[in-house]
């Protein structure tokens, strides 16, 4: 078995626990490679271990996009909603991996392209959590037209607009009043951020729909984030969103489910 280890930022005080994990894997006959910006071409990995918090896991997804490598998140950070194990679970997780006591959850990704008023077209890497449009700090409300499969839905006058996958429904969208979606629900949720019109509520659409967002040119620029990627774009830009043609598979260890994560991370088991 060969495993890639992805570490983005790690406090020096936690380095010893990482070395303990590596030693435990090597003692079990597992080969490891520490990877950073890219994965070696032509090398087969059975798993990628994302070591850090949710931000590290989101970056690891961009690292393997299009390659069929399951991702297992180990929380060396804080909340770690997307991670499967904590840094104190090293022995258990190694035993579960080697013993095949895990399941793989396919997670939908958002594919994003945008065209500026100057006809400049670009793409971001597929996003696991969400894309978010947000006004700049000193700018007025951002006005955005939403179309679903070419049907006009509404004009949102708000601080911004979030389009989240089921995975991202427990992140920024949730803090803005959006619903929680189960990973296999087959939909996206569109959530306004501090909408001027209080009747504009989150809306759920099927993930086979094509979404088009068109920003009004009343101001000069706005911010577009696609997970950890950031873009400053001119207003008047048209953004196209659709389901990516591939998924990423997240590892759930023995006896873990989406709802056990909800219980543990959101405190629903009190």
N, C-alpha and C positions, 0 to 999 in steps of 0.2 A: 504494500500500500504506500502511496506517495501523497503527501499533503502539502499544500501551499499555505504559508503563514503570512497574513497581511497585517502589518502594524503601521498605523499612520503617526500617531503621537502617543507616547507612553511616558508617564512620570518615572523618573529614575528610581523611586522607591518601589515601583512595581516590576522592575526589570527582573528581579530575582524570581518572581512568580512565573514570568514568561519562561525563564530558563528551566524552572521546575517542570513546566508543561512540555518543553522540548525534550528534556531528559526522559520524561515519562513516555513520550511517543517513541523515542529512540530505543528505550529499553523493551518496548513491545514490538520492535522490528519495523517501525514505520519510518520511512524516509521523509525529510522535511526540507523545504526551501523557503527562506524568507524573501518575499517579493515586495516591490514598491510600486513603481509607475506602470509597469506592464508585466504580463506573464510571458515566460519563454515560449516561443512558437514551437509547436511540435512536441511539447512535453505534456504527458497525460498526468492529471491530478485527480485523485479520487474525491477530495474535498478541498475547499478553501476555508481556513479558519480565520475569521475576522476578529481581531483582538483589540478591543477598545469599547466604544459606545455605539449608539445608533448612527452617528455621523460616520464613523469608520465603516460600518456595515454598508451604508449607502454608497460610500466611495468604492468599496470592494465590488459592488454590483456593476459599477461602471467599468471596473477593471476586467470583469469576466463576461461582459455583455456579448451574447451570441455564442458563448462556449458553455457546453453542458456540464458545468461543475457545480455541485451542491455547495451552498454556503452555510457555515455554522458560525453563529456569532457568540463570542465569549465576552461577557461584560467586564471590562476593566475600567468602566466609566461610572456613570451615576444610574439613571433610571433603566436604560437599556431595554426599552420595550421590545425591540426587534431581536435582541439577543436571546440565546437559548440557555446558556449556562453562565454561572458566575465564576470568578477567579478562584473561589474556594471549592469548585466542583470538578477539579482537574481529573482526579482518579476516576470518578463516576463517568464523566463524559468520554474518556479514553476507553473505558471498559464497554460502554454502550456502543461506541463507534465500531470497535473491533468485533463486538458480539452481534452487530446488525440490529440493535435495539433502538431503532429510530424510524421516523417517517419523513417523507419529503413532500413539502407543500409548494406546489407551483404558484408563483405570484405574478400577477399582471404588471406590465410596464407601460408607461406612457411615452409615446413617440411624439416629438415636438419639432416643428419647423416654423420659421417665420420669415416674412417678406417685408422689408422696410418701404417707406414711400419712395425711396430712390431705387426700388426694384432690386435691392440686395437681398438674396435668399441665403439662409443658413439653417443648420440643424444643431440641436443639442444631443448629448448622449441620452438614451432612454432613461426615464425616471421611475424609481420604485415607489416613492412617496407621493409627490405632487409637483405640479407647476404652480407658480404663484405670480400674479401681476400685482405690483404695489407702486403707489405714487411715491415720488421722492419727498423727502422730509419737508421741504419748503414749497411744495406744489399744492394746488387745489385738488379737489376730488378727481379721481381718475374715472372717466366715463368709457365704458366698454360695452360693445354690442356682442351678444352671444347668439350664435346660430348652432342648431343641432341638425345635422343632415340637411343643411340649407334652409331649415325652418327657423325664422326669427323667434327668439325666446323673450329677450328683454334687453333694455339698456341699463346697466348697473352704474350708478353714481355712488362711489364708495372709496374707501382707502385702497381697496384692491379686490382681487378675485382669486380664489383657489380652485383648482381642479385636482381632485385627489383620487388615487386608486383605493381599493379596499385596504391595502397596507397603510396608505397614508391617511386613511380616515381616522386613525387614532392619534394623529399628530396635530399639525397646525389647524386643520379643518375642524377637529374636535374642539379646540380651544375657542374657535369662532362660532360654535353652536351647531356644527355639522353632526350627522349621525355616525354611529359606528357600523361599518360594513364587515361582514365575515369575508375571509380571504377568497372563498369560492363563489361570491355573490354575483360575479359577472357584470359589474356596473362601475361607473364613476360617480362621484358626488361633486357638485359645483356649489361652493360656499362663498358668499360675499363677506368682505371684511369691513365691518362698520358701515353698512349700507345707509345712504341718506334716506331711502324709502324703506320703512320698516316692514312693509308687506313683501319685500323681496327676500324670500327664505331659501335655504339650501334646497337643491333639486337633484334627484338621482336619475341618471340616464344609463341605458345599456352600453356596455363597453365596446360593442361593435359599431356604435355611432361615430361619426366624424364631427368634431367640434371645431368651430371657427370663432375666434375672438378678434374683434376689430376695435382698436383704441381710437377715441376721438382726438383730433389734433388741437385741443384747446391749450395744451401745455407742451413743453419742449421734449421732455423725456420721462420715461418710467423705468422701473426695475422689473426684470423677468428673472425669476429663479427657478431652476429645474433641479430639485434636490440640492446638491452642494454647488451647482454651477450658477454663476451670476452673469447677467447681461444688462447693460444700460442701452435702451433702445429708444428711438424717436417715436413720439405719439403719431398715430396713423399707421403703425405697424399692424400687419395681419398675422395672426398666429393660428396654425392648424395643429390639432391634437387628434391622435388616434391610438388605438391599442398597438403596441409593438408586435412584430410577427413571432417573437419568442418570449419565453417566460424565464424567471430565475427561480430556482428551487431552494427554499430555505429548509434547514434541517430542524426537526423537532425530536428531541430525545425521548426516551422511554417514558410513557404515561403522560407526556405533555400534549396539550391541545391549545387551540386559540383561546378557549375560554379559561383554561388554567392561567394563561398569561394575563388575561383581563383581570382575573381574581387577584393575582399576585402583584401586578404592576399598577393597577388602578384602584386597588383596595376594595373590590366588590365582595370580598369574603369575610367582612367584619360581622 
